């Protein structure tokens, strides 16, 4: 997906992205995760996993739906419908 315009917060950045195949726009939420237990930077992976589990269960017109998920050791990217 191509990325443009972003909004940053304490733990990450949200950018608008577009799926090349369909042209559909999404919000890509880049969340930094902690690399070690004692670190203060980023969220604990369990917190991100909980958010993902909740988003997968919700189906409400006022709440963005989780479209896709990408993860690495340093961050998790949640792709959400706009």
Rosetta constraint file for C-alpha pairs under 8 A:
AtomPair CA 1 CA 17 HARMONIC 5.61 0.50
AtomPair CA 1 CA 18 HARMONIC 4.95 0.50
AtomPair CA 1 CA 19 HARMONIC 4.68 0.50
AtomPair CA 1 CA 20 HARMONIC 5.86 0.50
AtomPair CA 2 CA 17 HARMONIC 5.16 0.50
AtomPair CA 2 CA 18 HARMONIC 5.31 0.50
AtomPair CA 2 CA 19 HARMONIC 7.07 0.50
AtomPair CA 2 CA 20 HARMONIC 7.40 0.50
AtomPair CA 3 CA 15 HARMONIC 6.29 0.50
AtomPair CA 3 CA 16 HARMONIC 5.68 0.50
AtomPair CA 3 CA 17 HARMONIC 4.32 0.50
AtomPair CA 3 CA 18 HARMONIC 6.81 0.50
AtomPair CA 4 CA 15 HARMONIC 6.01 0.50
AtomPair CA 4 CA 16 HARMONIC 5.34 0.50
AtomPair CA 4 CA 17 HARMONIC 6.24 0.50
AtomPair CA 5 CA 15 HARMONIC 5.65 0.50
AtomPair CA 5 CA 16 HARMONIC 5.99 0.50
AtomPair CA 6 CA 13 HARMONIC 6.54 0.50
AtomPair CA 6 CA 14 HARMONIC 5.37 0.50
AtomPair CA 6 CA 15 HARMONIC 4.20 0.50
AtomPair CA 6 CA 16 HARMONIC 6.65 0.50
AtomPair CA 7 CA 13 HARMONIC 5.68 0.50
AtomPair CA 7 CA 14 HARMONIC 5.22 0.50
AtomPair CA 7 CA 15 HARMONIC 6.55 0.50
AtomPair CA 8 CA 12 HARMONIC 5.91 0.50
AtomPair CA 8 CA 13 HARMONIC 4.21 0.50
AtomPair CA 8 CA 14 HARMONIC 6.23 0.50
AtomPair CA 9 CA 13 HARMONIC 6.01 0.50
AtomPair CA 11 CA 31 HARMONIC 5.85 0.50
AtomPair CA 11 CA 32 HARMONIC 5.76 0.50
AtomPair CA 11 CA 41 HARMONIC 7.76 0.50
AtomPair CA 11 CA 42 HARMONIC 5.38 0.50
AtomPair CA 11 CA 43 HARMONIC 6.79 0.50
AtomPair CA 12 CA 29 HARMONIC 7.28 0.50
AtomPair CA 12 CA 30 HARMONIC 5.40 0.50
AtomPair CA 12 CA 31 HARMONIC 4.62 0.50
AtomPair CA 12 CA 32 HARMONIC 5.76 0.50
AtomPair CA 12 CA 42 HARMONIC 7.99 0.50
AtomPair CA 13 CA 29 HARMONIC 5.93 0.50
AtomPair CA 13 CA 30 HARMONIC 5.23 0.50
AtomPair CA 13 CA 31 HARMONIC 6.85 0.50
AtomPair CA 14 CA 27 HARMONIC 6.42 0.50
AtomPair CA 14 CA 28 HARMONIC 5.49 0.50
AtomPair CA 14 CA 29 HARMONIC 4.33 0.50
AtomPair CA 14 CA 30 HARMONIC 6.09 0.50
AtomPair CA 15 CA 27 HARMONIC 5.66 0.50
AtomPair CA 15 CA 28 HARMONIC 5.17 0.50
AtomPair CA 15 CA 29 HARMONIC 6.54 0.50
AtomPair CA 16 CA 25 HARMONIC 6.81 0.50
AtomPair CA 16 CA 26 HARMONIC 5.77 0.50
AtomPair CA 16 CA 27 HARMONIC 4.64 0.50
AtomPair CA 16 CA 28 HARMONIC 6.04 0.50
AtomPair CA 17 CA 25 HARMONIC 5.59 0.50
AtomPair CA 17 CA 26 HARMONIC 5.26 0.50
AtomPair CA 17 CA 27 HARMONIC 6.02 0.50
AtomPair CA 17 CA 28 HARMONIC 6.33 0.50
AtomPair CA 18 CA 23 HARMONIC 5.80 0.50
AtomPair CA 18 CA 24 HARMONIC 5.49 0.50
AtomPair CA 18 CA 25 HARMONIC 4.32 0.50
AtomPair CA 18 CA 26 HARMONIC 6.08 0.50
AtomPair CA 19 CA 23 HARMONIC 5.24 0.50
AtomPair CA 19 CA 24 HARMONIC 5.42 0.50
AtomPair CA 19 CA 25 HARMONIC 6.44 0.50
AtomPair CA 19 CA 26 HARMONIC 7.71 0.50
AtomPair CA 20 CA 24 HARMONIC 7.68 0.50
AtomPair CA 25 CA 81 HARMONIC 7.50 0.50
AtomPair CA 25 CA 82 HARMONIC 6.96 0.50
AtomPair CA 26 CA 79 HARMONIC 6.37 0.50
AtomPair CA 26 CA 80 HARMONIC 5.62 0.50
AtomPair CA 26 CA 81 HARMONIC 4.97 0.50
AtomPair CA 26 CA 82 HARMONIC 5.36 0.50
AtomPair CA 27 CA 79 HARMONIC 5.74 0.50
AtomPair CA 27 CA 80 HARMONIC 5.06 0.50
AtomPair CA 27 CA 81 HARMONIC 6.27 0.50
AtomPair CA 27 CA 82 HARMONIC 6.07 0.50
AtomPair CA 28 CA 77 HARMONIC 6.31 0.50
AtomPair CA 28 CA 78 HARMONIC 5.69 0.50
AtomPair CA 28 CA 79 HARMONIC 4.50 0.50
AtomPair CA 28 CA 80 HARMONIC 6.26 0.50
AtomPair CA 29 CA 76 HARMONIC 7.98 0.50
AtomPair CA 29 CA 77 HARMONIC 5.37 0.50
AtomPair CA 29 CA 78 HARMONIC 5.00 0.50
AtomPair CA 29 CA 79 HARMONIC 6.31 0.50
AtomPair CA 29 CA 80 HARMONIC 7.56 0.50
AtomPair CA 30 CA 75 HARMONIC 6.64 0.50
AtomPair CA 30 CA 76 HARMONIC 5.88 0.50
AtomPair CA 30 CA 77 HARMONIC 4.50 0.50
AtomPair CA 30 CA 78 HARMONIC 6.64 0.50
AtomPair CA 31 CA 42 HARMONIC 7.40 0.50
AtomPair CA 31 CA 43 HARMONIC 7.54 0.50
AtomPair CA 31 CA 48 HARMONIC 7.98 0.50
AtomPair CA 31 CA 75 HARMONIC 5.39 0.50
AtomPair CA 31 CA 76 HARMONIC 5.22 0.50
AtomPair CA 31 CA 77 HARMONIC 6.21 0.50
AtomPair CA 31 CA 78 HARMONIC 7.97 0.50
AtomPair CA 32 CA 41 HARMONIC 7.73 0.50
AtomPair CA 32 CA 42 HARMONIC 4.77 0.50
AtomPair CA 32 CA 43 HARMONIC 6.36 0.50
AtomPair CA 32 CA 74 HARMONIC 6.01 0.50
AtomPair CA 32 CA 75 HARMONIC 4.34 0.50
AtomPair CA 32 CA 76 HARMONIC 6.58 0.50
AtomPair CA 33 CA 41 HARMONIC 7.45 0.50
AtomPair CA 33 CA 42 HARMONIC 4.54 0.50
AtomPair CA 33 CA 43 HARMONIC 4.75 0.50
AtomPair CA 33 CA 44 HARMONIC 5.72 0.50
AtomPair CA 33 CA 45 HARMONIC 5.86 0.50
AtomPair CA 33 CA 73 HARMONIC 7.53 0.50
AtomPair CA 33 CA 74 HARMONIC 5.47 0.50
AtomPair CA 33 CA 75 HARMONIC 5.09 0.50
AtomPair CA 33 CA 76 HARMONIC 7.10 0.50
AtomPair CA 34 CA 39 HARMONIC 6.17 0.50
AtomPair CA 34 CA 40 HARMONIC 7.33 0.50
AtomPair CA 34 CA 41 HARMONIC 5.92 0.50
AtomPair CA 34 CA 42 HARMONIC 4.90 0.50
AtomPair CA 34 CA 43 HARMONIC 5.64 0.50
AtomPair CA 34 CA 44 HARMONIC 5.46 0.50
AtomPair CA 34 CA 45 HARMONIC 7.00 0.50
AtomPair CA 34 CA 74 HARMONIC 7.02 0.50
AtomPair CA 35 CA 39 HARMONIC 6.99 0.50
AtomPair CA 35 CA 73 HARMONIC 7.21 0.50
AtomPair CA 35 CA 74 HARMONIC 6.50 0.50
AtomPair CA 37 CA 44 HARMONIC 7.96 0.50
AtomPair CA 43 CA 47 HARMONIC 6.53 0.50
AtomPair CA 43 CA 48 HARMONIC 7.03 0.50
AtomPair CA 44 CA 48 HARMONIC 6.85 0.50
AtomPair CA 45 CA 49 HARMONIC 6.15 0.50
AtomPair CA 46 CA 50 HARMONIC 6.11 0.50
AtomPair CA 47 CA 51 HARMONIC 6.39 0.50
AtomPair CA 48 CA 52 HARMONIC 6.27 0.50
AtomPair CA 48 CA 76 HARMONIC 7.78 0.50
AtomPair CA 49 CA 53 HARMONIC 6.15 0.50
AtomPair CA 50 CA 54 HARMONIC 6.22 0.50
AtomPair CA 51 CA 55 HARMONIC 6.14 0.50
AtomPair CA 52 CA 56 HARMONIC 6.16 0.50
AtomPair CA 52 CA 66 HARMONIC 7.72 0.50
AtomPair CA 53 CA 57 HARMONIC 6.54 0.50
AtomPair CA 54 CA 58 HARMONIC 6.35 0.50
AtomPair CA 55 CA 65 HARMONIC 6.51 0.50
AtomPair CA 55 CA 66 HARMONIC 6.08 0.50
AtomPair CA 56 CA 65 HARMONIC 7.40 0.50
AtomPair CA 56 CA 66 HARMONIC 6.38 0.50
AtomPair CA 58 CA 63 HARMONIC 7.73 0.50
AtomPair CA 58 CA 65 HARMONIC 7.56 0.50
AtomPair CA 59 CA 63 HARMONIC 7.38 0.50
AtomPair CA 59 CA 65 HARMONIC 7.27 0.50
AtomPair CA 60 CA 64 HARMONIC 7.95 0.50
AtomPair CA 64 CA 80 HARMONIC 6.03 0.50
AtomPair CA 64 CA 81 HARMONIC 5.46 0.50
AtomPair CA 64 CA 82 HARMONIC 6.38 0.50
AtomPair CA 65 CA 80 HARMONIC 5.57 0.50
AtomPair CA 65 CA 81 HARMONIC 5.41 0.50
AtomPair CA 66 CA 78 HARMONIC 6.92 0.50
AtomPair CA 66 CA 79 HARMONIC 6.06 0.50
AtomPair CA 66 CA 80 HARMONIC 4.59 0.50
AtomPair CA 66 CA 81 HARMONIC 6.48 0.50
AtomPair CA 67 CA 78 HARMONIC 7.76 0.50
AtomPair CA 67 CA 79 HARMONIC 5.41 0.50
AtomPair CA 67 CA 80 HARMONIC 5.23 0.50
AtomPair CA 67 CA 81 HARMONIC 6.24 0.50
AtomPair CA 68 CA 78 HARMONIC 6.23 0.50
AtomPair CA 68 CA 79 HARMONIC 4.95 0.50
AtomPair CA 68 CA 80 HARMONIC 7.09 0.50
AtomPair CA 69 CA 76 HARMONIC 7.37 0.50
AtomPair CA 69 CA 77 HARMONIC 5.76 0.50
AtomPair CA 69 CA 78 HARMONIC 4.82 0.50
AtomPair CA 69 CA 79 HARMONIC 5.95 0.50
AtomPair CA 70 CA 76 HARMONIC 5.84 0.50
AtomPair CA 70 CA 77 HARMONIC 5.03 0.50
AtomPair CA 70 CA 78 HARMONIC 6.64 0.50
AtomPair CA 71 CA 75 HARMONIC 6.09 0.50
AtomPair CA 71 CA 76 HARMONIC 4.33 0.50
AtomPair CA 71 CA 77 HARMONIC 6.14 0.50
AtomPair CA 72 CA 76 HARMONIC 6.20 0.50
